Amino acid sequence: MSAVLWMHMVVLIVGMIWLVSFEMTRHHVVNAHKQALRATIQLCLATDCNQNDAMSLFTLFIEPSLNHFDQASWRLMGFNEHPMLIRFEVSVSNNSTWFPIYISSDEAMIQETYYE
């Protein structure tokens, strides 16, 4: 009976460790995604930028934050110049744990417009 309880306890502890690791990874990816998107749209608003410029700016901002993952990829899902709209999808996989972690984040940001 005590062996079964120990086994359940070990499974519970390992599961909680994986859950905490998953949530920390997800939080890191989503924050890096939002910060890179915010910086990209601010620079695109300050200068005239097209899809290729937006992609290179986003890559410049997000790459340092995601370089420690096993695989990280991002793609431009939508771009509009007036009003400025940029949408990126970021996918990350971390295979260094016993149970691999896969995270995908899809965020869009649009320029605020004021009507009088």
TIVO-2410 file (N, C-alpha, C; in nm, 3 decimals):
# residues 116
REC num residu      c1      c2      c3 atome chaine
REC   1      M   0.082  -0.120   0.000     N      A
REC   1      M   0.000   0.000   0.000    CA      A
REC   1      M   0.087   0.127   0.000     C      A
REC   2      S   0.192   0.125   0.081     N      A
REC   2      S   0.278   0.243   0.087    CA      A
REC   2      S   0.355   0.261  -0.044     C      A
REC   3      A   0.386   0.152  -0.114     N      A
REC   3      A   0.455   0.163  -0.244    CA      A
REC   3      A   0.365   0.231  -0.346     C      A
REC   4      V   0.237   0.198  -0.342     N      A
REC   4      V   0.141   0.261  -0.434    CA      A
REC   4      V   0.128   0.409  -0.402     C      A
REC   5      L   0.122   0.444  -0.275     N      A
REC   5      L   0.115   0.585  -0.237    CA      A
REC   5      L   0.240   0.660  -0.280     C      A
REC   6      W   0.358   0.599  -0.264     N      A
REC   6      W   0.482   0.663  -0.308    CA      A
REC   6      W   0.482   0.682  -0.460     C      A
REC   7      M   0.434   0.583  -0.532     N      A
REC   7      M   0.428   0.593  -0.677    CA      A
REC   7      M   0.334   0.706  -0.720     C      A
REC   8      H   0.220   0.716  -0.657     N      A
REC   8      H   0.125   0.824  -0.688    CA      A
REC   8      H   0.185   0.960  -0.653     C      A
REC   9      M   0.255   0.967  -0.543     N      A
REC   9      M   0.318   1.092  -0.502    CA      A
REC   9      M   0.426   1.135  -0.602     C      A
REC  10      V   0.506   1.041  -0.646     N      A
REC  10      V   0.611   1.071  -0.744    CA      A
REC  10      V   0.549   1.118  -0.876     C      A
REC  11      V   0.445   1.051  -0.923     N      A
REC  11      V   0.376   1.092  -1.046    CA      A
REC  11      V   0.317   1.232  -1.029     C      A
REC  12      L   0.259   1.259  -0.916     N      A
REC  12      L   0.201   1.390  -0.890    CA      A
REC  12      L   0.309   1.499  -0.889     C      A
REC  13      I   0.420   1.473  -0.825     N      A
REC  13      I   0.528   1.572  -0.818    CA      A
REC  13      I   0.588   1.596  -0.957     C      A
REC  14      V   0.613   1.490  -1.033     N      A
REC  14      V   0.668   1.505  -1.168    CA      A
REC  14      V   0.569   1.581  -1.256     C      A
REC  15      G   0.442   1.552  -1.243     N      A
REC  15      G   0.340   1.624  -1.319    CA      A
REC  15      G   0.336   1.772  -1.284     C      A
REC  16      M   0.347   1.805  -1.159     N      A
REC  16      M   0.347   1.945  -1.117    CA      A
REC  16      M   0.472   2.018  -1.165     C      A
REC  17      I   0.586   1.950  -1.162     N      A
REC  17      I   0.710   2.010  -1.213    CA      A
REC  17      I   0.695   2.040  -1.362     C      A
REC  18      W   0.640   1.945  -1.438     N      A
REC  18      W   0.621   1.968  -1.581    CA      A
REC  18      W   0.522   2.082  -1.605     C      A
REC  19      L   0.416   2.089  -1.526     N      A
REC  19      L   0.317   2.196  -1.541    CA      A
REC  19      L   0.378   2.333  -1.514     C      A
REC  20      V   0.459   2.343  -1.411     N      A
REC  20      V   0.526   2.470  -1.381    CA      A
REC  20      V   0.622   2.506  -1.494     C      A
REC  21      S   0.696   2.410  -1.544     N      A
REC  21      S   0.788   2.434  -1.655    CA      A
REC  21      S   0.712   2.479  -1.780     C      A
REC  22      F   0.599   2.416  -1.808     N      A
REC  22      F   0.517   2.454  -1.924    CA      A
REC  22      F   0.466   2.598  -1.910     C      A
REC  23      E   0.414   2.632  -1.793     N      A
REC  23      E   0.361   2.766  -1.773    CA      A
REC  23      E   0.470   2.872  -1.778     C      A
REC  24      M   0.587   2.843  -1.725     N      A
REC  24      M   0.698   2.939  -1.733    CA      A
REC  24      M   0.740   2.959  -1.879     C      A
REC  25      T   0.746   2.853  -1.955     N      A
REC  25      T   0.783   2.861  -2.096    CA      A
REC  25      T   0.677   2.938  -2.174     C      A
REC  26      R   0.551   2.909  -2.150     N      A
REC  26      R   0.441   2.977  -2.219    CA      A
REC  26      R   0.444   3.127  -2.188     C      A
REC  27      H   0.463   3.160  -2.062     N      A
REC  27      H   0.468   3.300  -2.021    CA      A
REC  27      H   0.584   3.373  -2.089     C      A
REC  28      H   0.699   3.309  -2.095     N      A
REC  28      H   0.816   3.370  -2.159    CA      A
REC  28      H   0.791   3.394  -2.308     C      A
REC  29      V   0.733   3.296  -2.377     N      A
REC  29      V   0.708   3.308  -2.521    CA      A
REC  29      V   0.605   3.416  -2.549     C      A
REC  30      V   0.497   3.419  -2.475     N      A
REC  30      V   0.390   3.517  -2.498    CA      A
REC  30      V   0.442   3.659  -2.468     C      A
REC  31      N   0.517   3.676  -2.361     N      A
REC  31      N   0.573   3.809  -2.331    CA      A
REC  31      N   0.670   3.856  -2.438     C      A
REC  32      A   0.759   3.767  -2.481     N      A
REC  32      A   0.854   3.803  -2.587    CA      A
REC  32      A   0.781   3.837  -2.715     C      A
REC  33      H   0.676   3.763  -2.746     N      A
REC  33      H   0.596   3.787  -2.866    CA      A
REC  33      H   0.529   3.925  -2.861     C      A
REC  34      K   0.468   3.956  -2.750     N      A
REC  34      K   0.399   4.085  -2.737    CA      A
REC  34      K   0.497   4.202  -2.740     C      A
REC  35      Q   0.610   4.189  -2.673     N      A
REC  35      Q   0.709   4.298  -2.672    CA      A
REC  35      Q   0.767   4.320  -2.811     C      A
REC  36      A   0.798   4.213  -2.882     N      A
REC  36      A   0.852   4.227  -3.017    CA      A
REC  36      A   0.748   4.286  -3.112     C      A
REC  37      L   0.624   4.247  -3.096     N      A
REC  37      L   0.517   4.301  -3.180    CA      A
REC  37      L   0.496   4.450  -3.151     C      A
REC  38      R   0.499   4.487  -3.025     N      A
REC  38      R   0.483   4.627  -2.987    CA      A
REC  38      R   0.597   4.713  -3.043     C      A
REC  39      A   0.720   4.666  -3.030     N      A
REC  39      A   0.835   4.740  -3.082    CA      A
REC  39      A   0.831   4.749  -3.234     C      A
REC  40      T   0.787   4.642  -3.299     N      A
REC  40      T   0.778   4.642  -3.445    CA      A
REC  40      T   0.676   4.742  -3.494     C      A
REC  41      I   0.560   4.744  -3.433     N      A
REC  41      I   0.456   4.836  -3.481    CA      A
REC  41      I   0.494   4.981  -3.451     C      A
REC  42      Q   0.564   5.007  -3.341     N      A
REC  42      Q   0.608   5.144  -3.313    CA      A
REC  42      Q   0.709   5.192  -3.417     C      A
REC  43      L   0.803   5.106  -3.454     N      A
REC  43      L   0.899   5.145  -3.557    CA      A
REC  43      L   0.834   5.157  -3.694     C      A
REC  44      C   0.738   5.072  -3.722     N      A
REC  44      C   0.669   5.080  -3.852    CA      A
REC  44      C   0.583   5.206  -3.860     C      A
REC  45      L   0.530   5.251  -3.748     N      A
REC  45      L   0.453   5.375  -3.748    CA      A
REC  45      L   0.545   5.496  -3.764     C      A
REC  46      A   0.665   5.488  -3.710     N      A
REC  46      A   0.759   5.600  -3.720    CA      A
REC  46      A   0.818   5.612  -3.860     C      A
REC  47      T   0.834   5.500  -3.927     N      A
REC  47      T   0.888   5.499  -4.062    CA      A
REC  47      T   0.789   5.425  -4.152     C      A
REC  48      D   0.796   5.454  -4.280     N      A
REC  48      D   0.713   5.377  -4.373    CA      A
REC  48      D   0.775   5.239  -4.387     C      A
REC  49      C   0.694   5.140  -4.361     N      A
REC  49      C   0.747   5.005  -4.363    CA      A
REC  49      C   0.652   4.914  -4.439     C      A
REC  50      N   0.708   4.817  -4.506     N      A
REC  50      N   0.627   4.720  -4.579    CA      A
REC  50      N   0.636   4.584  -4.508     C      A
REC  51      Q   0.582   4.481  -4.572     N      A
REC  51      Q   0.579   4.349  -4.508    CA      A
REC  51      Q   0.719   4.296  -4.481     C      A
REC  52      N   0.809   4.315  -4.575     N      A
REC  52      N   0.946   4.264  -4.556    CA      A
REC  52      N   1.018   4.336  -4.443     C      A
REC  53      D   0.996   4.469  -4.434     N      A
REC  53      D   1.056   4.545  -4.325    CA      A
REC  53      D   1.000   4.501  -4.190     C      A
REC  54      A   0.869   4.478  -4.186     N      A
REC  54      A   0.805   4.434  -4.061    CA      A
REC  54      A   0.859   4.298  -4.018     C      A
REC  55      M   0.877   4.209  -4.114     N      A
REC  55      M   0.930   4.076  -4.082    CA      A
REC  55      M   1.073   4.085  -4.030     C      A
REC  56      S   1.156   4.166  -4.093     N      A
REC  56      S   1.295   4.178  -4.047    CA      A
REC  56      S   1.304   4.247  -3.911     C      A
REC  57      L   1.219   4.347  -3.887     N      A
REC  57      L   1.217   4.412  -3.755    CA      A
REC  57      L   1.172   4.316  -3.646     C      A
REC  58      F   1.066   4.241  -3.674     N      A
REC  58      F   1.016   4.144  -3.575    CA      A
REC  58      F   1.122   4.039  -3.546     C      A
REC  59      T   1.190   3.993  -3.648     N      A
REC  59      T   1.297   3.894  -3.630    CA      A
REC  59      T   1.409   3.952  -3.543     C      A
REC  60      L   1.442   4.076  -3.568     N      A
REC  60      L   1.546   4.143  -3.490    CA      A
REC  60      L   1.510   4.149  -3.341     C      A
REC  61      F   1.382   4.173  -3.312     N      A
REC  61      F   1.339   4.187  -3.172    CA      A
REC  61      F   1.313   4.053  -3.104     C      A
REC  62      I   1.262   3.953  -3.176     N      A
REC  62      I   1.221   3.829  -3.109    CA      A
REC  62      I   1.334   3.726  -3.101     C      A
REC  63      E   1.425   3.730  -3.194     N      A
REC  63      E   1.529   3.627  -3.200    CA      A
REC  63      E   1.612   3.616  -3.071     C      A
REC  64      P   1.657   3.726  -3.011     N      A
REC  64      P   1.736   3.710  -2.887    CA      A
REC  64      P   1.657   3.648  -2.772     C      A
REC  65      S   1.527   3.668  -2.769     N      A
REC  65      S   1.445   3.614  -2.660    CA      A
REC  65      S   1.419   3.465  -2.673     C      A
REC  66      L   1.423   3.414  -2.796     N      A
REC  66      L   1.387   3.274  -2.817    CA      A
REC  66      L   1.503   3.187  -2.861     C      A
REC  67      N   1.626   3.237  -2.850     N      A
REC  67      N   1.740   3.160  -2.901    CA      A
REC  67      N   1.777   3.040  -2.814     C      A
REC  68      H   1.728   3.031  -2.693     N      A
REC  68      H   1.764   2.918  -2.607    CA      A
REC  68      H   1.667   2.799  -2.619     C      A
REC  69      F   1.566   2.810  -2.703     N      A
REC  69      F   1.475   2.698  -2.727    CA      A
REC  69      F   1.531   2.609  -2.838     C      A
REC  70      D   1.489   2.483  -2.840     N      A
REC  70      D   1.538   2.390  -2.942    CA      A
REC  70      D   1.495   2.434  -3.082     C      A
REC  71      Q   1.370   2.471  -3.096     N      A
REC  71      Q   1.319   2.518  -3.225    CA      A
REC  71      Q   1.226   2.636  -3.200     C      A
REC  72      A   1.244   2.740  -3.278     N      A
REC  72      A   1.155   2.856  -3.271    CA      A
REC  72      A   1.133   2.907  -3.413     C      A
REC  73      S   1.008   2.932  -3.447     N      A
REC  73      S   0.977   2.985  -3.579    CA      A
REC  73      S   0.866   3.087  -3.566     C      A
REC  74      W   0.862   3.180  -3.659     N      A
REC  74      W   0.758   3.282  -3.661    CA      A
REC  74      W   0.727   3.315  -3.805     C      A
REC  75      R   0.603   3.355  -3.826     N      A
REC  75      R   0.562   3.394  -3.960    CA      A
REC  75      R   0.461   3.507  -3.954     C      A
REC  76      L   0.467   3.588  -4.055     N      A
REC  76      L   0.377   3.702  -4.067    CA      A
REC  76      L   0.244   3.652  -4.119     C      A
REC  77      M   0.138   3.672  -4.041     N      A
REC  77      M   0.005   3.623  -4.078    CA      A
REC  77      M  -0.080   3.731  -4.143     C      A
REC  78      G  -0.053   3.856  -4.109     N      A
REC  78      G  -0.132   3.965  -4.165    CA      A
REC  78      G  -0.059   4.097  -4.153     C      A
REC  79      F  -0.076   4.183  -4.256     N      A
REC  79      F  -0.012   4.314  -4.256    CA      A
REC  79      F  -0.102   4.411  -4.332     C      A
REC  80      N  -0.124   4.527  -4.273     N      A
REC  80      N  -0.201   4.632  -4.338    CA      A
REC  80      N  -0.135   4.765  -4.303     C      A
REC  81      E  -0.128   4.855  -4.400     N      A
REC  81      E  -0.057   4.981  -4.376    CA      A
REC  81      E  -0.144   5.089  -4.313     C      A
REC  82      H  -0.270   5.102  -4.353     N      A
REC  82      H  -0.356   5.209  -4.302    CA      A
REC  82      H  -0.490   5.152  -4.260     C      A
REC  83      P  -0.525   5.145  -4.136     N      A
REC  83      P  -0.443   5.164  -4.016    CA      A
REC  83      P  -0.343   5.050  -4.005     C      A
REC  84      M  -0.233   5.077  -3.938     N      A
REC  84      M  -0.127   4.978  -3.925    CA      A
REC  84      M  -0.177   4.857  -3.847     C      A
REC  85      L  -0.169   4.741  -3.911     N      A
REC  85      L  -0.209   4.615  -3.849    CA      A
REC  85      L  -0.100   4.513  -3.878     C      A
REC  86      I  -0.051   4.450  -3.774     N      A
REC  86      I   0.050   4.345  -3.790    CA      A
REC  86      I   0.008   4.225  -3.705     C      A
REC  87      R   0.015   4.106  -3.766     N      A
REC  87      R  -0.020   3.984  -3.695    CA      A
REC  87      R   0.089   3.880  -3.720     C      A
REC  88      F   0.142   3.826  -3.612     N      A
REC  88      F   0.247   3.724  -3.621    CA      A
REC  88      F   0.206   3.602  -3.542     C      A
REC  89      E   0.253   3.487  -3.589     N      A
REC  89      E   0.238   3.361  -3.517    CA      A
REC  89      E   0.378   3.313  -3.480     C      A
REC  90      V   0.396   3.277  -3.354     N      A
REC  90      V   0.524   3.227  -3.304    CA      A
REC  90      V   0.503   3.086  -3.251     C      A
REC  91      S   0.588   2.993  -3.295     N      A
REC  91      S   0.582   2.855  -3.248    CA      A
REC  91      S   0.717   2.816  -3.190     C      A
REC  92      V   0.713   2.753  -3.074     N      A
REC  92      V   0.835   2.716  -3.002    CA      A
REC  92      V   0.822   2.572  -2.955     C      A
REC  93      S   0.932   2.498  -2.964     N      A
REC  93      S   0.935   2.364  -2.905    CA      A
REC  93      S   1.061   2.351  -2.821     C      A
REC  94      N   1.045   2.288  -2.708     N      A
REC  94      N   1.155   2.266  -2.614    CA      A
REC  94      N   1.158   2.117  -2.583     C      A
REC  95      N   1.255   2.047  -2.639     N      A
REC  95      N   1.264   1.902  -2.624    CA      A
REC  95      N   1.362   1.860  -2.516     C      A
REC  96      S   1.411   1.953  -2.439     N      A
REC  96      S   1.514   1.921  -2.340    CA      A
REC  96      S   1.459   1.854  -2.215     C      A
REC  97      T   1.330   1.855  -2.196     N      A
REC  97      T   1.271   1.790  -2.079    CA      A
REC  97      T   1.228   1.648  -2.115     C      A
REC  98      W   1.186   1.571  -2.018     N      A
REC  98      W   1.138   1.436  -2.045    CA      A
REC  98      W   1.015   1.437  -2.133     C      A
REC  99      F   0.930   1.536  -2.111     N      A
REC  99      F   0.810   1.551  -2.191    CA      A
REC  99      F   0.824   1.681  -2.270     C      A
REC 100      P   0.834   1.673  -2.401     N      A
REC 100      P   0.854   1.794  -2.482    CA      A
REC 100      P   0.741   1.895  -2.464     C      A
REC 101      I   0.777   2.021  -2.479     N      A
REC 101      I   0.681   2.131  -2.466    CA      A
REC 101      I   0.669   2.200  -2.602     C      A
REC 102      Y   0.548   2.212  -2.652     N      A
REC 102      Y   0.520   2.283  -2.776    CA      A
REC 102      Y   0.425   2.398  -2.746     C      A
REC 103      I   0.461   2.518  -2.789     N      A
REC 103      I   0.378   2.634  -2.762    CA      A
REC 103      I   0.363   2.714  -2.890     C      A
REC 104      S   0.242   2.757  -2.916     N      A
REC 104      S   0.213   2.842  -3.031    CA      A
REC 104      S   0.137   2.964  -2.982     C      A
REC 105      S   0.180   3.082  -3.027     N      A
REC 105      S   0.117   3.207  -2.986    CA      A
REC 105      S   0.084   3.287  -3.111     C      A
REC 106      D  -0.037   3.336  -3.118     N      A
REC 106      D  -0.083   3.415  -3.232    CA      A
REC 106      D  -0.135   3.548  -3.179     C      A
REC 107      E  -0.066   3.656  -3.213     N      A
REC 107      E  -0.102   3.789  -3.163    CA      A
REC 107      E  -0.112   3.887  -3.279     C      A
REC 108      A  -0.202   3.982  -3.265     N      A
REC 108      A  -0.215   4.089  -3.362    CA      A
REC 108      A  -0.218   4.222  -3.287     C      A
REC 109      M  -0.169   4.326  -3.354     N      A
REC 109      M  -0.172   4.459  -3.295    CA      A
REC 109      M  -0.214   4.557  -3.405     C      A
REC 110      I  -0.300   4.650  -3.367     N      A
REC 110      I  -0.351   4.746  -3.462    CA      A
REC 110      I  -0.329   4.887  -3.408     C      A
REC 111      Q  -0.306   4.979  -3.499     N      A
REC 111      Q  -0.284   5.119  -3.463    CA      A
REC 111      Q  -0.415   5.180  -3.413     C      A
REC 112      E  -0.403   5.261  -3.308     N      A
REC 112      E  -0.521   5.331  -3.259    CA      A
REC 112      E  -0.550   5.448  -3.353     C      A
REC 113      T  -0.675   5.464  -3.386     N      A
REC 113      T  -0.717   5.578  -3.469    CA      A
REC 113      T  -0.816   5.660  -3.391     C      A
REC 114      Y  -0.807   5.789  -3.407     N      A
REC 114      Y  -0.895   5.881  -3.336    CA      A
REC 114      Y  -0.983   5.952  -3.439     C      A
REC 115      Y  -1.112   5.947  -3.416     N      A
REC 115      Y  -1.207   6.014  -3.505    CA      A
REC 115      Y  -1.263   6.135  -3.433     C      A
REC 116      E  -1.272   6.242  -3.506     N      A
REC 116      E  -1.327   6.364  -3.446    CA      A
REC 116      E  -1.463   6.395  -3.501     C      A
***
